[in-house]
Amino acid sequence: MSSEQFAKALAAYAASGETRLADVTRRRAEQIVQAARRRVYATRQASSGPSRLAESLMVEPLPDARGYQVITRAPHARFVEFGTRHMAARPFLTPAVAEVRDRPEKLPGGDT
């Protein structure tokens, strides 16, 4: 194998690694959204219907295309997460991140 062929093979391997890492990162962000939604719904009354907060949680690519972020379009999300002087905090996102962070992730190729 020539050095040029080796360089091309190495670049292709690095690109495939970045793709796999991006897939894992996106999957983790989606797991965080699902865990946060479960937490929001767990604190609501059963008959209260859909939650604007829970349904507004979504995964969005970062502007630099090097990862993903969990966002919400609900303006009251920060008040629910952190509370106010009139309302106790009902964290949903921070515990969801901790829950997902502590789960082992299966990587493509069979590694954990």
C-alpha positions in Angstrom: 0.0 0.0 0.0 1.4 3.3 -1.0 1.5 6.3 1.4 -1.1 8.0 -0.8 -3.4 5.0 -0.5 -2.7 4.8 3.2 -3.6 8.5 3.7 -6.9 8.0 1.8 -7.7 4.9 3.9 -6.9 6.7 7.1 -9.1 9.7 6.1 -12.0 7.4 5.2 -11.6 5.6 8.5 -11.6 8.9 10.4 -14.7 10.1 8.5 -16.5 6.9 9.3 -15.6 7.3 13.0 -17.0 10.8 13.0 -20.2 9.5 11.4 -20.5 6.8 14.1 -19.8 9.4 16.8 -22.5 11.8 15.4 -25.0 8.9 15.3 -24.3 8.1 19.0 -24.5 11.7 19.9 -27.9 12.2 18.1 -29.2 9.0 19.6 -28.2 10.2 23.1 -29.9 13.5 22.6 -33.1 11.7 21.5 -32.9 9.5 24.6 -32.7 12.7 26.7 -35.8 14.1 25.0 -37.7 10.9 25.7 -36.6 10.8 29.3 -37.4 14.5 29.8 -40.9 14.0 28.3 -41.6 11.1 30.6 -40.6 13.3 33.6 -42.9 16.2 32.5 -45.8 13.8 32.0 -45.1 12.1 35.3 -45.7 15.4 37.2 -49.0 16.2 35.4 -52.4 15.1 36.3 -53.5 12.1 34.1 -56.5 13.9 32.6 -54.7 17.2 31.7 -54.0 16.2 28.1 -50.9 16.9 26.0 -48.2 19.0 27.5 -46.9 22.0 25.4 -43.6 21.7 27.3 -43.1 18.0 26.7 -44.1 18.2 23.1 -41.9 21.2 22.4 -38.7 19.2 23.4 -36.6 18.4 20.3 -33.2 17.5 19.1 -31.4 20.1 16.9 -28.0 19.9 15.2 -25.5 22.4 16.6 -24.6 25.2 14.2 -21.0 23.9 13.8 -22.4 20.5 12.8 -20.3 18.8 15.5 -23.1 17.6 17.7 -26.7 18.0 18.8 -28.5 19.9 21.4 -31.8 19.4 23.2 -34.0 22.4 22.9 -37.6 23.5 23.7 -39.8 26.2 22.2 -41.8 26.5 25.4 -41.0 29.9 27.0 -42.0 28.6 30.4 -39.5 25.6 30.4 -36.9 27.4 32.4 -39.4 28.3 35.1 -40.5 24.7 35.4 -36.9 23.4 35.4 -35.5 25.9 37.9 -38.5 27.3 39.7 -39.3 30.9 40.6 -39.7 32.7 43.9 -43.4 31.8 43.6 -43.1 28.2 42.4 -40.8 25.3 43.4 -38.6 23.8 40.7 -39.8 20.7 38.9 -36.6 19.6 37.1 -37.2 17.5 34.0 -34.2 18.1 31.8 -31.3 17.9 34.3 -32.4 14.6 35.7 -33.0 13.3 32.2 -29.5 14.1 31.2 -28.2 12.4 34.3 -30.3 9.3 33.6 -29.1 9.0 30.0 -25.5 9.8 30.9 -25.3 6.9 33.3 -26.6 4.4 30.7 -24.0 2.4 28.8 -24.2 3.1 25.1 -23.7 0.3 22.5 -21.4 1.6 19.9 -21.6 0.5 16.3 -19.3 -2.5 15.7 -20.3 -4.2 19.0 -18.2 -2.1 21.4 -19.7 -0.7 24.6 
